[in-house]
Amino acid sequence: MTRIVDYELFEVPPRWLFLRIETADGTVGWGEPVVEGRARTVRTAVEELLDSYLLGADPSRIEDHWQTMYRGGFYRGGPVLMSAISGVDQALWDLKGKRLGAPVYELLGGAARDRVRVYQWIGGDRPTEVAREAERKVEAGFTALKMNATEELARVDSPAAVEAAVTRLREVREAVGDEVDVGVDFHGRVSKPMAKRLAAALEPHEPMFIEEPVLPEHNDALPEIAAQTSTPIATGERMYSRWDYRTLFETGGVDVVQPDLSHAGGITEVRKIASMAEAHDVALAPHCPLGPIALASCVQVDACTPNALVQEQSLDIHYNETSDVLDYLADPSVFDYEDGYVGIPDDPGLGIDVDESHVREQSELDVDWHNPVWRHDDGSVAEW
C-alpha cells in the first residue's frame, strides 16, 4: 500500500488552478480545483483539506476520502469547498487509474459509447458576429455550437432586446442550417419575466437547449418557463452536490443537467448526479469552460454514462486569450475533434499526459482573472 506524500498547486493562465498529488511510489495524479475568479480562495481550501486529511493517507480509498472531506467539517457545500473537493477527487481517480493501468471509465463500469460529442463556443460574452463564427466552426467539423443569448438585460426589457436575441439565433440558423445544434445560454443574466418572453421567442429557431434561463436560486421558476416553450431547458453549472440536484429534480422543468466536474464534487459526485438524472429521464451535459484536466475528467464520466448528451469544451473560448486547453498537454492529439466528436482517452487514469514543465513555467506568471462587473444604464449592478 502506498501513501500520499506530497502535493503542489499551480495557478496558470488564463484562469485555472492545477493540483499535482504524488504518492510514495512516485505516481502522480492531476486535478483541476478552481472557481473561476476565485482561484486563490480555492487554493487555500485545497491546502486545508490535504493537510488535514490526506497527507500520509492511502489514495485508493476515494469514496472514504470524499466523505471525509465533505462531512469532516461542520459547514458543508458551496462553490469553494466543493471545488476544492472536486480537484482532489479528480487527482485521486487519476492516481487510481495509473496504479491499476486502466482509464477511469473502465473503473466506473466501462464504456457506454465509442466517442463523445462536443460543442464549440461562438460569439463571446456580448454575442457578436455569431453567424460568421458559426460557419467557421462548422467548417472545422463541429456539429454543435453554443452562444450567449444576450448581453445584460433589465428586469423587464424592451421588445428590441428580445428581437436582438432572436435575430442572432436566426442568423446562426440560416448560416449553418438545421443539422447543426445550437445551444443558447441565458447565463443567469435574465429575469423570470424576460426568460419567459425569450424562451417563447427563440423557439421557432429550435435551439438545442436554453441554458440557465434563471439563476439557480430561482429554479422554482423553471416549470413556469418550461410551460412557455418546447425547447429543452438546461441548468446546473452553479449547483454543487446531489442534494442541490435533488431539489431541482423535485421541482421539475429541467431536461439537461450541467454539473461541473471542477465544482460539483468531482468524478465521484457527478457520477451520482448523472444517475439521479437518468432516473428522472434527464440528460447530462457537463459544464466545462476550463482546462484540460477538467475536460479529461468530463470525458471519462461521459464515456460510461448512458444519459450523457454533449460535452462543453473550451478550445478557442473567449476567456482563453493567453493560453488554451491544449497548451498544457504533452500530447494534444488526445483531444482531436472529428465530425463533432472526441475519442475516449484510453491511457491509464484521466487519459492525458500533463506537460509538467510547461505548467511550472506558466505558474511563474501573474494570473489574476476576475469576471467583469456589468452595470445597467442607471448604474445598478447587472448580472454577468
C-alpha positions in Angstrom: 0.0 0.0 0.0 1.3 3.4 -1.0 0.7 6.8 0.7 0.2 10.4 -0.4 3.5 12.1 0.3 3.3 15.5 -1.4 1.2 17.9 -3.4 1.6 21.1 -5.3 -0.8 23.8 -6.7 -0.2 25.8 -9.8 -2.1 29.0 -10.8 -1.8 29.2 -14.6 -3.2 31.3 -17.3 -5.8 32.0 -18.5 -7.7 31.4 -15.2 -7.0 27.9 -14.0 -5.7 26.1 -10.9 -4.0 22.7 -11.3 -3.3 20.2 -8.4 -0.5 17.7 -8.5 -0.6 14.9 -5.9 2.3 12.4 -5.6 2.5 9.1 -3.8 5.4 7.3 -2.2 5.9 5.0 -5.2 6.3 8.1 -7.5 2.9 8.0 -9.1 1.5 11.5 -9.9 -2.2 12.4 -10.2 -3.6 15.7 -11.5 -6.8 17.6 -10.7 -8.3 21.0 -11.5 -9.8 22.6 -8.4 -10.9 26.1 -9.3 -13.7 28.7 -9.1 -13.1 31.0 -12.0 -12.1 34.3 -10.5 -11.6 32.8 -7.0 -8.6 30.6 -7.7 -6.6 31.8 -4.6 -9.6 31.2 -2.3 -10.0 27.6 -3.6 -6.2 27.1 -3.3 -6.4 27.7 0.4 -9.3 25.3 0.7 -7.4 22.6 -1.1 -4.4 23.1 1.2 -6.6 22.8 4.3 -8.2 19.5 3.0 -4.9 17.9 2.0 -3.0 19.0 5.1 -5.9 17.9 7.4 -7.0 14.7 5.9 -4.9 13.3 3.0 -1.2 13.6 3.5 0.0 10.2 4.6 -3.2 8.5 3.6 -3.9 5.6 1.2 -5.0 7.3 -2.1 -7.1 4.3 -3.2 -9.9 5.0 -0.7 -11.6 7.6 -2.9 -15.1 7.3 -1.5 -13.9 7.4 2.1 -11.8 10.5 1.3 -14.7 12.2 -0.4 -16.9 11.6 2.6 -14.2 12.8 5.0 -13.6 16.0 3.1 -17.3 16.7 2.8 -18.5 15.6 6.2 -15.4 16.3 8.2 -16.3 20.0 8.5 -19.5 21.2 10.3 -20.2 23.6 7.4 -20.6 21.9 4.1 -21.2 22.6 0.4 -20.9 25.7 -1.6 -18.7 26.6 -4.5 -15.3 27.0 -2.7 -15.4 23.8 -0.7 -16.9 21.7 -3.4 -14.5 22.9 -6.0 -11.6 22.0 -3.7 -13.0 18.6 -3.2 -13.6 18.3 -6.9 -9.9 18.8 -7.8 -8.7 16.4 -5.1 -11.2 13.8 -6.3 -10.0 14.1 -9.9 -6.4 13.6 -8.9 -7.3 10.6 -6.7 -9.0 8.9 -9.7 -6.1 9.8 -11.9 -3.8 8.1 -9.4 -6.0 5.0 -9.1 -6.2 4.6 -12.9 -2.5 4.9 -13.3 -1.7 2.5 -10.5 -4.1 -0.1 -11.9 -3.2 0.5 -15.5 -6.7 1.5 -16.7 -8.6 4.6 -17.7 -11.1 5.9 -15.2 -14.1 5.0 -17.3 -13.1 1.3 -17.1 -13.1 1.6 -13.3 -16.6 3.0 -13.4 -18.2 0.2 -15.3 -16.7 0.5 -18.8 -17.7 2.4 -21.9 -21.3 3.1 -22.7 -20.3 4.7 -26.1 -17.4 4.8 -28.5 -16.9 8.6 -28.7 -18.3 11.8 -27.1 -20.0 14.6 -28.9 -18.6 18.1 -28.1 -19.8 21.6 -28.8 -17.9 24.8 -29.6 -18.5 28.3 -28.2 -19.2 31.3 -30.5 -19.8 35.0 -30.1 -18.2 35.9 -26.8 -19.7 37.5 -23.6 -21.7 40.0 -25.6 -22.5 37.9 -28.6 -21.4 39.4 -31.9 -20.6 38.1 -35.4 -22.1 34.8 -34.4 -23.2 33.8 -37.9 -19.7 34.2 -39.3 -18.1 32.3 -36.3 -20.7 29.6 -36.6 -19.8 29.0 -40.3 -16.1 28.8 -39.4 -16.7 26.3 -36.6 -18.9 24.1 -38.8 -16.3 24.2 -41.5 -13.8 23.0 -38.8 -16.0 19.9 -38.2 -18.2 20.9 -35.2 -21.8 19.8 -35.3 -22.9 21.6 -32.1 -22.4 25.2 -31.1 -23.3 27.4 -28.1 -23.7 31.1 -27.8 -24.8 33.6 -25.2 -28.4 34.8 -25.7 -27.9 38.4 -24.7 -25.8 41.0 -23.1 -27.1 42.5 -19.8 -30.9 42.8 -19.7 -33.1 44.9 -17.5 -35.6 43.0 -15.3 -38.2 44.0 -17.8 -36.6 45.0 -21.0 -37.7 46.3 -24.4 -39.1 44.4 -27.4 -35.9 45.4 -29.2 -33.8 43.5 -26.7 -35.8 40.3 -27.3 -35.7 40.9 -31.1 -31.9 41.3 -31.0 -31.5 37.8 -29.4 -33.9 36.3 -31.9 -32.1 37.9 -34.8 -28.7 36.5 -33.7 -30.1 33.0 -33.4 -31.9 33.3 -36.7 -28.8 34.4 -38.4 -26.8 31.4 -37.0 -29.6 29.0 -38.0 -29.6 30.5 -41.5 -25.8 30.2 -41.7 -25.4 26.6 -40.6 -28.8 25.0 -41.4 -30.9 22.6 -39.4 -28.4 19.8 -39.0 -26.2 21.8 -36.6 -27.3 22.1 -32.9 -27.1 25.5 -31.3 -27.4 25.9 -27.5 -28.4 29.3 -26.2 -27.0 30.3 -22.8 -29.1 32.8 -20.8 -26.1 32.7 -18.3 -28.4 33.6 -15.4 -28.5 37.2 -16.6 -32.1 37.1 -17.5 -35.0 37.7 -15.1 -38.0 35.4 -14.9 -40.4 37.6 -17.0 -37.7 38.1 -19.6 -36.8 34.4 -19.6 -40.4 33.5 -20.4 -40.5 36.0 -23.3 -37.2 34.9 -24.7 -37.9 31.2 -24.4 -41.1 31.6 -26.5 -39.5 34.0 -29.0 -36.5 31.8 -29.6 -38.4 28.6 -30.0 -39.1 28.9 -33.8 -35.4 28.7 -34.5 -35.1 25.4 -32.5 -32.2 25.8 -30.1 -30.6 22.6 -28.8 -31.4 23.9 -25.3 -31.7 27.1 -23.4 -29.2 27.2 -20.6 -29.6 28.6 -17.1 -32.7 30.7 -18.0 -32.8 32.0 -14.5 -30.3 32.0 -11.6 -30.2 28.7 -9.6 -31.7 30.4 -6.6 -34.8 30.8 -8.8 -35.0 27.2 -10.0 -38.6 27.0 -8.7 -39.5 29.2 -11.8 -38.3 26.6 -14.3 -41.7 24.8 -14.6 -43.3 28.1 -15.4 -40.7 28.9 -18.0 -40.9 25.4 -19.5 -44.6 25.9 -20.0 -43.8 28.7 -22.5 -41.7 26.5 -24.8 -41.0 23.0 -26.1 -37.2 23.9 -26.1 -35.3 21.7 -23.7 -34.1 23.6 -20.6 -30.6 23.1 -19.2 -29.1 24.2 -15.9 -26.8 23.2 -13.1 -23.3 24.8 -13.5 -23.8 26.7 -10.2 -25.1 23.7 -8.3 -22.6 21.8 -6.2 -23.9 18.5 -4.9 -26.5 15.7 -5.3 -28.6 17.5 -2.6 -28.8 20.6 -4.8 -29.9 18.5 -7.7 -32.4 16.5 -5.6 -34.4 19.8 -5.1 -34.1 20.6 -8.8 -35.5 17.2 -9.8 -38.3 17.5 -7.3 -39.2 21.0 -8.7 -39.0 19.8 -12.4 -38.8 21.9 -15.5 -35.3 20.7 -16.4 -34.3 18.4 -19.3 -30.5 18.6 -19.3 -28.3 19.0 -16.2 -24.8 20.6 -16.4 -22.8 19.8 -13.3 -19.2 21.0 -13.5 -16.6 18.3 -12.6 -14.4 21.1 -11.0 -17.3 22.5 -8.9 -19.7 19.7 -8.1 -17.6 17.2 -6.2 -15.5 15.8 -9.0 -15.9 12.4 -10.7 -17.3 10.7 -7.6 -20.2 13.2 -7.1 -21.0 13.9 -10.7 -21.5 10.1 -11.4 -24.1 10.1 -8.6 -25.8 13.2 -10.1 -25.8 11.6 -13.5 -27.5 8.5 -12.1 -30.1 10.7 -10.4 -30.7 12.5 -13.7 -31.1 9.2 -15.6 -33.8 8.1 -13.1 -35.7 11.3 -13.9 -35.3 11.0 -17.7 -32.9 14.0 -17.7 -29.7 14.2 -19.9 -26.2 15.0 -18.7 -24.1 17.7 -20.4 -21.2 18.6 -18.1 -20.2 22.2 -17.8 -16.5 22.8 -18.7 -15.2 26.2 -19.9 -12.0 25.2 -18.1 -8.7 23.4 -18.7 -7.5 20.0 -19.9 -7.7 18.2 -16.6 -11.3 19.2 -16.1 -12.1 18.2 -19.7 -10.4 14.9 -19.3 -12.4 14.2 -16.2 -15.6 15.1 -18.0 -14.9 12.8 -20.9 -14.1 9.9 -18.6 -17.6 10.4 -17.0 -19.3 10.9 -20.3 -17.8 7.7 -21.7 -19.5 5.5 -19.1 -22.7 7.5 -18.6 -25.8 6.3 -20.6 -27.6 9.6 -20.5 -24.6 11.8 -21.5 -25.7 14.2 -24.3 -22.9 16.5 -25.3 -19.7 17.9 -23.8 -18.7 21.5 -23.4 -15.0 22.2 -24.1 -13.0 25.5 -24.0 -10.9 25.4 -27.2 -10.9 29.0 -28.6 -13.4 30.1 -26.0 -13.4 33.9 -25.4 -11.7 33.6 -22.0 -8.6 31.8 -23.3 -6.7 34.9 -24.6 -3.2 33.9 -23.4 -3.3 30.1 -23.1 -5.6 27.4 -24.4 -6.8 24.0 -23.4 -4.2 22.1 -25.4 -1.2 24.1 -24.4 -0.7 22.1 -21.1 -0.7 18.7 -22.7 2.4 16.8 -23.8 0.2 15.1 -26.5 -2.6 17.5 -27.6 -3.9 14.9 -30.1 -5.8 13.2 -27.3 -8.4 15.9 -27.8 -8.5 15.8 -31.6 -12.1 16.5 -32.7 -13.5 14.7 -35.7 -17.0 15.1 -37.1 -18.0 16.9 -33.9 -16.8 14.2 -31.6 -13.8 13.4 -29.4 -12.4 10.0 -28.9 -12.3 8.5 -25.4 -8.8 8.6 -24.0 -7.7 5.1 -23.0 -4.4 5.8 -21.3 -4.4 5.0 -17.6 -6.1 7.5 -15.2 -7.6 10.5 -16.8 -6.0 9.6 -20.1 -3.9 12.7 -20.5 -0.2 13.5 -20.2 0.2 16.9 -18.5 3.2 18.8 -19.7 4.6 19.5 -16.2 7.4 21.7 -17.3 5.0 24.0 -19.1 2.7 24.1 -16.1 5.6 25.1 -13.9 6.8 27.7 -16.4 3.3 29.3 -16.7 2.7 29.2 -13.0 5.5 31.8 -12.6 3.3 34.4 -14.4 1.0 36.7 -12.6 -2.5 35.3 -13.0 -5.4 37.3 -11.6 -8.5 36.7 -13.6 -11.9 38.1 -12.4 -15.1 38.2 -14.3 -16.3 41.7 -15.2 -18.8 43.7 -13.2 -21.5 44.9 -15.5 -23.9 47.8 -14.8 -27.2 48.8 -16.2 -27.8 52.3 -17.7 -28.9 53.6 -14.4 -25.7 52.5 -12.7 -27.1 49.5 -10.8 -25.2 46.2 -10.9 -26.3 43.8 -13.7 -25.9 40.0 -13.9 -22.8 38.9 -15.8 
